[in-house]
C-alpha cells in the first residue's frame, strides 16, 4: 500500500510540475558512489549495485583520517584524495518533451567529467566553479536515464589548503521552455538610491533555443519582503532562432528600504517571459537596493555613509564536515562571524557556495569575492596554473555572472598572492582579467591581494588595473610610501597576522585611504597544517623565530619571484617538518600530526578563542572586558610564537599544580581602565586605553577561587569578566544550538558536548574519550573537536574531548520525529539531548 501511495504522489507532483513554466528539481538524493576508477562506469548499463548509496553534498576525503604519507601533504591536511565516480538514475517524464533540460552543479572538486547515458557532456577542471550541461538531446523517455560523474582529484598536491573531494555542493536539474531567461541572465543594479526613491536597472538576457524566431515580452516586477509590488516594467523583444537578446529596464522604487549591515532588506525581481500572451518562463532574483563608492579621500561608502571593513578571510570547508556545503553549515558560519564582530568576509581563495552568499545577503555581511589563488605560475605542483590559459575567462565569468546580484558582494578579486605581479607578463594578465570582470559588472571594485613589494614597476603596473589594492602582511611597511607616490590609491589589508591586531586596527582607523582589514584567519580550517600553532623550545629558538619574522618581506619577494620563473615551491610548508630539530621554519610549518591550521579567531567547531574577543573590542569598542590566562611555560622552555600564532591563553582559573606560582593574566578592555580582584582582594588597577593597546597584563599568584576583572569608566564599574576555579568533571552536558530542525534530509543540528563539574561548569582540562549513539530520524554527519593534532576520523561515533569539549553534527532524514543523542565517557554520568525534526514543505526532487 505504501509503495502505491508513493507512486501516486510522484504522479501528482509530475502533473503539477508540468503546468509550471520552469521546473527546478533538487538532485542531491540517491546517488551511487565508489572510490576508484572502474572502466566503463559512464555507461548506462554499468552495474553499480555494489556501490555505496550517498546523498549530496558529499566529500570522500573527510571520511578518512589524515596520514603522513598522503600526497595532499601539509597544505591539504594530509588527507587522501584519488578518483571517484557518482551515478544517479532518474526518469524523464513525457511532459519534458519539447523543453530544454539542464543539470547544474554548484561545485565539484576536482576535474569533473559528466556523462548522460554514456555520452560525454563535458568537463570542468576548476573545483570551485558552478557549471551546467545540457541534457536535452541525450534524454531517453522510455526508460531510466543515468547521470554519471567522474571526479579526478588524484594529481596532488593541487591546493595549498584542504579542498575535499567529490560533489561537495548541491546539484539540480532545470527544465525550461525553449524561450527562457538565459543562465544567470538577470542582472540587477542600483542606479541611484535615496530616502524618497531608488532607480533600479534590470538587464534580462533571454535565450531562444527553438528553430523559429520568437516575439517575446519581458515582464519585470520588483517585490518587497512583504510581497508588495514596488515597481513594474514591460519590454517587447524579438529573438532570432537559436539566439539571444537583452532587455534593459529601469524601475523606480518609492521609499526604498536600503540593504545595510544593520538591516539587510531584500527585494525580489520576478521576471516573466511571455510568448503569445502565455507565460513560458518565470525566474525570481533576490537583490538589495544599496550603493557602494570608494575613494582615497573618503574611503568606502555604503549607501553614502563611511564604513570600515572589520573583516576576516575564510576558506570554504565547514570543519568536521569537510568541504560539504550544507545550507545550514554555511548559514551558521555567517552567524558566528557576525556574532564575533565581523562585518565583512573574504572568500579565500575561490568563489564560495551560493548558500554562503545567500546567508551573507540575509544576515548582513559584506563579501570580498575571490576568483583564483594562482594564474599561470604554480604554487602547488598541480594547481590551477595548469588550467589557467584555457579556463580563466570561463571561470572568472562564471563567478561574476553567478554572484553579481548579491548585495553582500562589494569587491571582486582577480587573484591572491600571484607570483606574476613581479615579472613582465603580470600587468598584461591583470589587464585582461580586470577588463573581463568590468565587462560583466562595472558596479563593484576590482581588487587583488599582494604579499610582495607594492612599489616596483611591475606591481605598480598591475595595480593600475585595480580599484582597491589588497596588502597581505605588508601594509604597515608600505602604505605611507605608496600613498605619497600615488595618493589616489585605495588600500586595505587582505591578510594580516592575528598577533598584529592592534597595528592593523590603527592603520585602518587613522587613514581614510585604508578601508579595512581581513585577518588571516577569521575561522580555523583544515589544511595549512599547524601554521597557527605554538610550541615550546629553547630561549635561543624563541629569539631566532622573532628575528626570522623581521626579515619576512625579503624572503617572500624572493620566493614569489622564483615561482614566477618556474621554480617548484609547493613543498615549502612540509620542508619545516623535514628539517627536524629546532628552527623557525619547523616552528612555523610543523607538519604532521597537525591537519588543521589552528590560526583562526574562531576554532574549527565554531567557538571563539580569546583573540576573537580582543579583536571584537578593538574593532567595535563598547563597555566590555574579557579576562584570560597565559599558559604557564615548562621549566627552562620558552613559548615559541611565530607567523600566525598568538601567545596561548585560556579563559580559566583552574590550574592545579600552580599554587603560589605567578600566572600572567591578560585583560582586554573597551573602557578606560580595569581593576583585577582575586577572591575579592584588589590585585591592581591599570589603564586600558589606546596607549595600552586596550589591554592590561597582571602577574597574579595562583590560588583557587574567583578572579574578577572589572572595567571602570570614570569611577563607575561598567563591565566585568569572571573566572572561577572549577571542580572535577562528573557528567557530560549536551546542548543543541537548535532543538527544532527540518526533516528534509539536508538540515543540521549542532550539539556541544561538555564535561562539567557538579555545578554544571565546564572543566577545560577534561579529555575523556567520548562515544555517541543516536536514535530517531537522523544520522551522525560528523563528530569533532578543536584539536588540530587529533587524527580520529570526523565521521564516526567517538571523539576525545579537547579543552573539555567536543561537537556532534546531526543530519536529518526526510521523516519527522524526535532525534535523541546520547554521550558516554568513562567516569562521567552520561548526557543526552532530544531534537525535534519537523516535517514541512519538501523541495521538488528529481525522481
C-alpha positions in Angstrom: 0.0 0.0 0.0 2.8 2.4 0.9 4.5 1.9 -2.5 1.2 2.7 -4.2 0.9 5.9 -2.3 4.4 6.9 -3.1 3.9 6.2 -6.8 0.6 8.2 -6.8 2.4 11.1 -5.1 5.1 11.1 -7.7 2.5 11.2 -10.5 0.6 14.0 -8.9 3.9 16.0 -8.4 4.8 15.4 -12.1 1.3 16.6 -13.2 1.6 19.7 -11.1 5.1 20.4 -12.3 4.1 20.1 -16.0 2.0 23.2 -15.6 4.8 25.3 -14.4 6.9 27.4 -16.9 10.1 26.4 -15.2 11.0 23.4 -13.1 13.9 23.3 -10.7 14.3 19.8 -9.2 16.8 19.0 -6.4 19.1 16.2 -7.5 21.0 15.7 -4.2 19.5 12.4 -3.2 20.0 8.8 -4.1 23.4 8.7 -5.8 25.7 5.7 -6.0 29.4 6.3 -5.2 32.6 4.3 -5.5 36.1 5.4 -4.6 38.2 4.2 -7.6 38.2 4.4 -11.3 36.3 1.4 -12.8 36.4 1.1 -16.6 33.1 1.8 -18.3 31.4 3.4 -15.3 29.9 6.1 -17.6 27.7 3.5 -19.5 24.0 3.3 -18.7 24.2 -0.5 -18.4 27.1 -0.5 -16.0 26.3 -2.5 -12.8 26.7 -0.1 -9.8 24.6 -2.2 -7.4 27.7 -2.8 -5.2 28.4 0.9 -4.9 27.6 2.9 -1.8 24.4 5.0 -1.6 25.1 8.6 -0.8 23.2 11.9 -0.7 24.9 15.1 -1.7 26.7 17.2 -0.6 29.4 14.6 -0.3 33.2 14.8 0.4 35.0 11.4 0.4 38.3 12.8 1.7 36.8 13.7 5.1 35.6 10.2 5.5 39.2 9.1 6.1 41.9 10.0 8.6 44.9 12.2 7.8 48.1 10.2 7.3 51.7 11.4 7.0 52.3 9.9 3.5 49.1 11.1 1.8 50.1 13.2 -1.2 48.0 16.2 -0.4 50.7 17.0 2.1 50.7 19.6 4.8 48.8 22.1 2.7 45.9 19.6 2.2 45.9 18.5 5.8 47.4 15.1 4.9 44.0 13.8 3.8 43.6 11.2 1.0 42.3 12.3 -2.4 42.1 10.0 -5.5 39.4 9.4 -8.1 35.8 8.6 -7.5 32.6 8.1 -9.5 29.0 9.1 -8.9 25.9 7.7 -10.7 22.3 8.7 -10.4 19.3 7.1 -12.2 16.2 9.1 -13.0 13.2 9.2 -15.4 12.3 11.9 -17.9 8.5 12.3 -18.0 6.8 12.9 -21.3 5.9 16.4 -20.2 9.6 17.4 -20.7 9.5 16.7 -24.4 10.0 19.9 -26.4 11.6 21.6 -23.5 15.3 22.3 -22.6 16.7 20.2 -19.7 20.0 21.2 -17.9 21.9 19.8 -15.0 23.5 22.4 -12.7 26.4 21.7 -10.3 27.3 24.3 -7.7 30.8 22.9 -7.4 32.7 19.6 -7.8 36.3 19.1 -6.6 38.1 18.5 -8.9 38.3 17.7 -12.7 34.7 16.7 -13.1 33.7 14.8 -16.3 29.9 14.4 -16.7 28.1 11.8 -18.8 24.4 11.1 -19.6 23.6 7.6 -20.7 27.3 7.0 -21.7 27.5 10.3 -23.7 30.1 12.7 -22.5 28.5 16.1 -21.8 31.7 18.0 -20.9 34.5 18.6 -18.4 35.0 21.1 -15.6 38.5 21.3 -14.1 38.3 24.1 -11.5 36.7 22.8 -8.4 35.0 26.0 -7.2 33.2 27.0 -10.4 29.4 26.5 -10.7 28.6 24.9 -14.1 25.9 23.3 -16.1 25.4 20.9 -19.1 22.5 20.4 -21.5 20.8 17.0 -21.2 18.1 17.6 -23.7 19.4 15.7 -26.8 20.5 12.6 -24.8 17.4 12.0 -22.7 15.6 8.7 -23.0 11.8 9.0 -22.3 11.2 5.2 -22.5 13.3 4.1 -19.5 15.7 5.2 -16.8 18.5 7.7 -17.6 21.8 7.6 -15.8 23.8 10.7 -15.0 27.5 9.7 -14.2 30.2 12.0 -12.9 33.9 11.1 -12.7 35.8 13.2 -10.2 39.6 13.1 -10.5 41.4 14.6 -7.6 44.4 12.3 -7.9 47.0 14.7 -9.1 48.5 16.0 -5.9 49.3 18.4 -4.4 46.8 20.7 -6.2 45.9 23.1 -3.4 47.6 24.9 -0.5 44.6 24.2 1.8 42.1 21.4 2.3 40.0 21.1 -0.8 37.9 18.0 -0.1 37.0 15.6 -2.9 33.8 15.0 -4.8 30.4 16.6 -5.4 30.5 18.7 -2.3 27.9 21.3 -3.3 24.3 21.0 -4.5 23.1 19.6 -7.9 19.8 20.4 -9.6 18.0 19.7 -12.9 16.3 22.7 -14.5 13.6 22.2 -17.2 12.8 25.2 -19.4 10.6 26.2 -22.3 12.8 26.9 -25.4 12.3 30.6 -24.8 13.6 31.4 -21.4 15.7 33.6 -19.2 19.3 32.6 -20.0 21.6 31.1 -17.4 22.4 33.7 -14.8 20.6 36.1 -17.2 19.1 38.6 -14.8 21.4 41.4 -13.7 20.1 44.0 -11.1 21.9 47.2 -10.2 21.0 50.3 -8.2 21.5 53.3 -10.3 20.7 55.7 -7.5 19.1 55.4 -4.1 17.8 57.8 -1.5 15.1 58.1 1.2 12.3 59.0 -1.3 13.2 56.8 -4.3 15.6 54.5 -5.9 16.2 53.7 -9.6 16.9 50.1 -10.2 18.2 48.9 -13.6 17.3 45.3 -14.6 19.0 43.7 -17.6 17.4 40.5 -18.7 19.2 38.1 -21.1 16.6 36.0 -22.9 17.6 32.8 -24.9 15.5 31.4 -27.7 16.6 27.8 -28.2 14.0 27.0 -30.8 14.2 26.7 -34.6 12.0 29.7 -35.2 12.2 33.4 -34.5 10.2 34.4 -31.3 8.4 37.6 -30.4 8.6 37.8 -26.6 7.6 40.1 -23.8 9.8 40.5 -20.7 7.7 41.4 -17.7 9.6 42.6 -14.6 8.1 43.1 -11.1 10.1 44.3 -8.1 8.6 42.8 -4.9 9.4 43.7 -1.3 9.8 41.4 1.6 6.1 41.5 2.4 5.1 40.5 -1.1 4.0 44.0 -2.2 4.9 45.0 -5.7 7.1 48.1 -5.6 7.5 48.6 -9.4 7.0 47.1 -12.8 8.3 47.2 -16.4 7.5 45.6 -19.7 9.6 45.2 -22.8 8.9 43.6 -26.2 11.9 41.8 -27.8 12.4 39.9 -31.0 14.8 37.0 -30.7 16.1 35.1 -33.7 16.2 31.3 -33.7 19.0 29.8 -31.7 19.9 33.2 -30.5 19.6 35.6 -27.5 18.6 39.2 -26.8 18.7 41.5 -23.8 16.0 43.8 -22.4 17.2 46.7 -20.3 14.6 48.3 -18.0 14.6 51.0 -15.3 12.2 50.7 -12.4 11.7 53.4 -9.8 11.0 52.2 -6.3 9.3 54.7 -4.0 10.6 55.0 -0.4 13.0 52.1 -0.7 14.3 50.1 2.3 18.1 50.1 1.7 20.2 47.0 2.2 22.7 47.6 5.1 24.6 45.6 7.7 22.1 46.5 10.4 19.0 45.9 8.3 19.8 43.7 5.3 16.5 44.3 3.5 16.0 42.1 0.4 13.7 42.6 -2.6 12.9 40.2 -5.4 12.9 40.7 -9.1 10.2 38.5 -10.6 10.9 38.1 -14.3 8.4 36.6 -16.7 8.9 35.8 -20.3 5.7 35.7 -22.3 5.1 34.3 -25.8 1.7 34.8 -27.4 0.3 36.0 -24.2 1.3 32.9 -22.3 4.0 32.8 -19.5 6.7 30.5 -20.8 9.3 31.2 -18.1 9.5 32.8 -14.6 12.6 33.5 -12.6 13.0 35.1 -9.1 16.2 37.0 -8.4 16.8 38.2 -4.8 18.7 41.5 -4.5 19.2 44.5 -2.3 18.9 48.2 -3.0 22.2 49.8 -1.9 25.1 51.9 -3.3 28.8 51.4 -2.9 31.5 54.0 -3.6 35.2 54.2 -2.8 38.0 56.8 -3.0 41.3 57.6 -1.2 39.7 60.8 0.1 36.5 59.4 1.6 37.3 55.7 1.9 34.5 53.2 1.4 30.9 54.4 1.4 27.9 52.1 1.8 24.7 54.0 1.0 26.7 57.2 1.2 27.9 56.5 4.7 31.6 55.8 5.6 32.3 52.2 6.7 35.5 50.4 7.7 35.8 46.8 7.0 36.2 44.7 10.1 36.9 41.6 8.0 38.2 38.1 8.1 39.4 35.6 5.5 37.9 32.2 5.4 38.4 29.0 3.4 35.5 27.0 2.1 35.5 24.0 4.5 33.0 23.5 7.3 35.3 22.0 9.8 34.3 18.5 10.8 32.0 18.3 7.7 35.0 18.8 5.4 34.1 20.6 2.2 30.4 19.7 2.3 28.4 22.8 1.7 25.1 22.2 3.6 23.0 25.3 3.6 22.7 25.2 7.4 26.5 24.9 7.8 27.1 27.9 5.5 24.4 30.0 7.3 25.9 29.0 10.7 29.4 30.3 9.7 27.9 33.7 8.8 26.0 33.9 12.1 29.2 33.1 14.0 31.2 35.7 12.1 28.6 38.4 12.8 28.4 37.5 16.5 32.2 37.8 16.7 32.1 41.4 15.5 33.0 40.9 11.8 31.2 42.9 9.2 33.0 41.5 6.2 34.4 38.3 4.9 36.9 37.4 2.2 36.3 34.1 0.3 39.8 32.8 0.2 40.9 32.0 -2.4 38.0 31.0 -4.6 34.3 31.6 -5.2 32.2 30.3 -2.3 29.0 28.3 -2.4 25.7 30.0 -3.4 24.3 29.1 0.0 27.1 31.1 1.7 26.4 34.2 -0.2 22.7 33.9 0.3 23.3 33.8 4.1 25.5 36.9 3.8 22.7 38.7 2.0 20.1 37.7 4.6 22.2 38.4 7.7 24.2 41.4 6.5 27.8 40.5 6.0 29.9 42.2 3.2 31.8 39.9 0.9 35.2 40.1 -0.9 34.6 37.5 -3.7 37.8 36.0 -4.9 38.4 34.0 -8.1 41.9 32.4 -8.0 44.9 31.6 -5.9 47.1 31.3 -9.0 47.4 32.4 -12.6 49.9 30.6 -14.8 52.7 30.1 -12.3 52.1 27.2 -9.9 52.2 27.4 -6.2 51.2 23.7 -5.8 52.5 21.4 -8.5 49.1 20.5 -10.0 47.1 23.6 -9.1 45.0 25.9 -11.3 48.1 27.1 -13.1 47.8 24.1 -15.5 44.2 25.2 -16.4 44.6 29.0 -16.4 45.2 29.7 -20.1 42.3 27.6 -21.3 39.8 28.2 -18.5 40.4 31.6 -16.8 37.8 33.5 -18.9 35.1 30.9 -18.4 35.7 30.5 -14.6 36.1 34.2 -13.9 32.9 34.9 -15.9 31.0 32.2 -14.1 31.9 33.8 -10.7 30.8 37.3 -11.7 27.6 36.2 -13.6 26.5 33.9 -10.7 27.3 36.3 -7.9 26.7 39.8 -9.2 23.1 40.2 -7.8 24.2 39.6 -4.2 24.1 42.9 -2.3 26.6 41.5 0.1 29.3 41.3 -2.6 31.2 44.6 -2.8 34.6 43.6 -4.3 35.8 41.2 -7.0 39.3 39.8 -6.5 41.2 38.5 -9.6 43.8 36.8 -7.6 45.6 36.1 -4.3 49.4 36.4 -3.9 50.1 36.0 -7.6 53.8 35.4 -8.4 53.4 37.0 -11.9 53.0 40.5 -10.4 56.8 40.6 -10.1 57.6 39.9 -13.7 56.9 41.4 -17.1 53.8 39.3 -18.1 51.9 40.2 -14.9 50.4 43.5 -15.9 49.1 42.2 -19.2 47.3 39.3 -17.4 45.9 41.6 -14.8 44.6 43.9 -17.5 42.8 41.0 -19.2 41.2 39.8 -16.0 40.1 43.2 -14.8 38.6 44.0 -18.2 36.6 40.8 -18.2 35.2 41.5 -14.8 34.2 45.0 -15.7 32.6 43.8 -19.0 30.2 41.8 -16.8 29.8 44.1 -13.8 31.3 47.6 -13.5 29.3 48.4 -10.3 31.9 46.9 -7.9 35.5 47.5 -7.2 38.2 45.1 -8.7 40.9 44.1 -6.3 43.8 41.7 -5.8 46.0 40.6 -2.8 49.7 41.4 -2.8 52.2 39.8 -0.4 55.1 41.2 -2.2 56.6 44.7 -2.6 54.0 47.1 -4.0 56.1 50.0 -5.2 58.2 48.5 -8.0 57.5 48.8 -11.7 55.6 45.6 -12.4 53.5 45.6 -9.2 52.6 49.3 -9.9 51.6 48.3 -13.5 49.3 45.5 -12.1 47.8 47.8 -9.5 47.0 50.4 -12.2 44.2 47.9 -13.3 42.6 47.8 -9.9 40.2 49.9 -7.9 41.3 48.8 -4.5 44.7 47.3 -3.6 44.9 44.4 -1.2 48.0 44.1 1.0 48.9 40.8 2.6 51.0 41.3 5.8 52.8 44.3 4.3 50.6 47.3 4.7 52.4 48.8 7.7 55.7 48.7 5.9 54.5 50.1 2.6 51.3 52.2 2.9 52.9 55.6 3.7 55.4 55.4 0.9 52.8 54.1 -1.6 50.3 56.8 -0.6 52.9 59.6 -1.0 53.8 58.3 -4.5 50.2 57.6 -5.6 47.7 59.5 -3.3 44.7 58.2 -5.2 45.4 54.5 -4.3 42.7 52.9 -2.1 44.2 50.3 0.1 43.1 47.5 2.5 44.8 44.7 4.4 43.6 41.5 2.7 45.6 39.3 5.1 47.2 40.1 8.5 48.8 38.1 11.3 46.5 37.5 14.3 49.1 39.0 16.6 49.1 42.3 14.6 45.5 43.1 15.6 46.3 46.5 17.2 48.7 47.6 14.5 46.2 46.8 11.7 43.3 48.4 13.6 45.3 51.6 14.0 46.2 51.8 10.3 42.5 51.4 9.3 41.3 53.9 11.8 43.9 56.6 11.1 44.0 56.7 7.3 40.9 57.3 5.2 42.6 55.7 2.1 42.8 52.4 4.1 39.3 51.0 4.0 39.6 47.9 6.2 41.3 44.7 7.2 40.8 40.9 6.6 42.6 39.0 9.3 44.2 35.6 8.5 42.1 34.0 9.6 38.6 34.5 10.9 37.8 30.8 11.3 40.0 27.9 11.7 40.2 25.5 8.7 41.5 22.2 7.5 44.9 22.2 5.9 47.9 24.5 6.0 48.7 22.2 8.9 49.7 23.9 12.2 50.7 27.3 10.9 48.9 28.9 13.8 50.3 26.5 16.4 52.7 27.5 19.2 55.4 25.3 20.6 57.9 25.2 23.5 61.6 25.5 22.8 64.8 26.9 24.0 65.2 30.7 24.6 67.5 30.7 21.6 64.8 29.3 19.3 62.3 31.9 20.5 64.8 34.6 19.7 65.5 33.1 16.3 61.8 32.9 15.4 61.3 36.6 16.3 64.3 37.6 14.1 63.0 35.4 11.2 59.7 37.3 11.2 61.5 40.7 10.9 63.1 39.5 7.6 59.9 38.0 6.2 59.3 40.6 3.4 62.6 39.9 1.7 62.1 36.2 1.8 58.6 36.5 0.4 59.8 38.6 -2.6 62.5 36.1 -3.4 60.1 33.1 -3.1 57.4 34.6 -5.3 59.9 35.7 -7.9 61.2 32.2 -8.0 57.7 30.8 -8.5 57.0 33.3 -11.3 60.1 31.9 -13.0 59.0 28.3 -12.8 60.7 27.1 -9.6 58.6 24.5 -7.8 57.9 25.9 -4.3 54.9 23.7 -3.4 56.9 21.8 -0.8 57.7 24.9 1.3 55.4 24.1 4.2 56.5 20.5 4.5 60.2 21.4 4.5 59.8 22.8 8.0 58.9 19.4 9.4 61.6 17.7 7.3 64.3 19.9 8.8 63.6 18.5 12.3 65.2 19.9 15.4 64.7 23.5 16.5 64.3 26.0 13.7 62.0 28.9 12.9 60.8 27.0 9.8 59.8 23.9 11.7 58.0 26.1 14.3 56.1 27.9 11.5 55.3 24.8 9.5 55.3 21.9 12.0 53.7 19.3 9.6 52.2 16.1 10.7 50.3 15.2 13.0 48.8 18.7 12.6 46.0 18.6 10.0 44.3 22.0 10.5 45.8 25.5 10.6 44.9 26.4 14.2 45.2 30.2 13.4 41.5 31.2 13.4 40.0 33.7 15.8 37.2 31.1 15.9 38.1 27.4 16.3 37.0 24.7 13.8 33.9 23.8 15.8 32.7 27.4 15.9 33.8 28.5 19.4 35.6 31.8 19.9 39.1 31.9 21.1 40.4 34.7 23.4 41.9 36.5 20.4 38.4 36.8 18.9 37.2 38.8 22.0 40.2 41.1 21.8 39.7 41.8 18.1 36.0 42.5 18.7 36.8 45.0 21.4 39.4 46.7 19.2 37.0 47.0 16.2 33.7 47.6 17.9 34.5 49.1 21.3 31.9 49.1 24.0 31.9 48.8 27.7 33.3 45.3 27.7 36.2 43.4 29.4 37.5 39.9 28.8 40.0 38.1 31.1 42.2 35.1 30.1 45.3 33.5 31.5 48.6 32.8 29.7 49.6 29.1 29.8 52.5 28.5 32.2 55.7 27.7 30.4 57.6 24.5 31.2 60.7 25.0 33.2 63.6 26.0 31.0 61.5 26.5 28.0 60.0 29.5 26.2 56.8 29.7 24.2 57.7 29.9 20.5 55.2 32.1 18.7 55.9 32.7 15.1 53.9 33.5 11.9 50.1 33.1 12.5 50.4 32.0 16.1 49.5 34.1 19.2 50.6 33.5 22.8 48.4 30.8 24.1 45.8 31.7 26.8 42.9 30.0 28.3 39.8 31.7 30.0 40.2 29.5 33.1 41.1 29.9 36.7 41.7 26.2 37.3 45.5 25.5 37.4 46.2 22.5 39.7 49.9 22.3 40.5 50.5 26.0 40.1 49.5 27.0 43.6 51.6 30.0 44.8 53.2 30.5 41.4 52.8 33.6 39.3 50.4 33.4 36.4 50.0 36.1 33.8 46.5 37.4 33.4 45.6 39.3 30.2 42.6 41.6 30.3 41.1 43.0 27.1 39.1 46.2 27.7 37.0 48.7 25.8 36.8 51.0 28.9 39.3 53.4 30.5 40.8 51.1 33.0 40.4 47.7 34.7 40.7 46.5 38.2 41.6 42.9 38.9 40.4 41.1 42.1 41.3 37.6 43.4 38.8 36.4 45.9 37.6 40.0 46.3 41.1 41.3 47.1 42.3 44.0 44.7 45.4 42.8 42.8 45.8 46.1 40.9 44.4 48.7 38.6 45.7 49.6 35.1 44.7 51.9 32.3 43.5 50.2 29.1 43.2 53.0 26.6 44.8 53.2 23.1 48.2 53.8 24.6 48.0 50.4 26.3 46.5 48.8 23.1 43.3 48.2 25.0 44.8 45.5 27.2 46.4 45.1 30.6 48.7 42.4 32.0 48.8 41.4 35.6 51.1 38.9 37.5 48.9 37.0 39.9 50.0 34.3 42.4 47.6 31.4 41.7 45.2 30.4 44.4 41.8 28.7 44.0 38.7 30.9 44.0 37.4 33.7 41.8 39.3 36.0 39.6 37.3 39.1 38.5 38.3 41.8 36.1 36.2 45.0 36.4 36.0 47.6 33.7 35.8 51.1 35.1 34.7 54.3 33.3 35.3 57.3 35.5 34.9 55.7 38.8 31.9 53.6 37.8 32.1 49.9 37.2 30.5 49.2 33.8 31.7 45.7 32.9 33.2 42.6 34.4 34.7 39.2 33.4 34.8 36.4 36.0 36.9 33.2 36.0 36.2 30.7 38.8 38.0 27.5 39.9 36.1 24.5 38.6 35.8 21.1 40.3 36.5 17.7 38.8 34.2 16.7 35.9 31.3 14.5 37.0 29.0 14.4 33.9 28.5 15.1 30.3 26.3 18.0 29.3 24.8 18.2 25.8 23.5 21.4 24.4 21.8 21.7 21.0 22.1 25.0 19.1 18.6 24.4 17.8 16.1 22.0 19.3 13.9 22.0 16.2 15.1 21.2 12.7 13.6 20.5 9.3 13.0 16.9 8.2 14.3 17.5 4.7 17.4 15.3 4.5 19.6 18.5 4.5 19.2 20.3 7.8 21.8 20.0 10.5 21.7 20.1 14.3 24.9 21.1 16.0 25.3 19.8 19.5 28.0 20.8 22.0 29.3 18.1 24.4 30.9 19.3 27.6 32.4 17.7 30.7 31.1 19.7 33.6 31.6 19.7 37.4 28.8 19.2 39.9 27.7 22.8 39.5 27.5 22.5 35.7 30.7 24.4 34.9 32.9 23.5 32.0 36.1 21.6 33.1 38.6 22.6 30.4 41.2 20.0 31.5 38.8 17.1 30.6 40.0 15.0 27.7 37.8 11.9 28.1 37.3 9.5 25.2 33.6 10.0 24.5 31.2 7.9 22.5 27.9 8.8 20.9 24.7 7.0 20.0 21.7 8.3 18.1 18.2 7.2 17.7 15.3 8.5 15.6 15.2 10.0 12.1 18.7 11.4 12.0 22.3 10.3 11.4 25.7 11.4 12.7 27.1 13.6 10.0 30.3 14.4 11.9 31.9 14.4 15.3 34.8 16.7 16.1 36.9 18.8 18.5 39.2 21.7 18.1 42.5 19.8 18.5 44.5 20.1 15.2 46.6 17.0 16.1 43.7 14.6 16.7 43.7 12.3 13.7 40.5 10.4 14.6 38.1 10.5 11.6 35.4 13.2 11.7 32.9 10.6 10.6 32.3 8.1 13.3 30.8 7.6 16.8 33.8 8.5 19.0 35.8 11.6 19.8 38.1 12.8 22.7 37.1 15.9 24.5 39.5 18.8 23.9 39.6 21.6 26.4 36.6 19.9 27.9 34.5 20.0 24.7 33.5 18.0 21.6 30.9 18.6 18.9 28.4 16.4 17.2 26.6 17.3 14.0 23.4 15.5 13.2 21.9 15.4 9.7 18.1 15.0 9.4 16.3 12.4 7.3 13.1 13.1 5.4 11.0 11.8 8.3 9.7 13.8 11.2 10.0 12.8 14.8 12.3 13.1 17.9 16.0 12.5 17.4 17.9 11.6 20.6 21.6 11.9 21.0 23.4 10.2 23.9 27.0 10.7 25.0 29.0 8.4 27.4 32.5 8.6 28.7 34.4 6.6 31.4 33.9 8.0 34.9 31.3 10.5 33.8 27.5 10.4 34.0 26.1 10.2 30.5 24.4 13.1 28.8 21.6 13.3 26.3 19.6 15.8 24.3 16.5 15.5 22.2 15.9 17.4 18.9 12.6 17.5 17.1 12.6 17.0 13.4 9.6 18.8 11.9 8.1 17.8 8.6 7.4 20.6 6.2 7.3 21.6 2.6 9.7 19.5 0.6 11.6 20.7 -2.4 10.6 19.1 -5.7 13.1 16.4 -6.4 14.4 14.6 -9.5 12.9 11.1 -9.4 
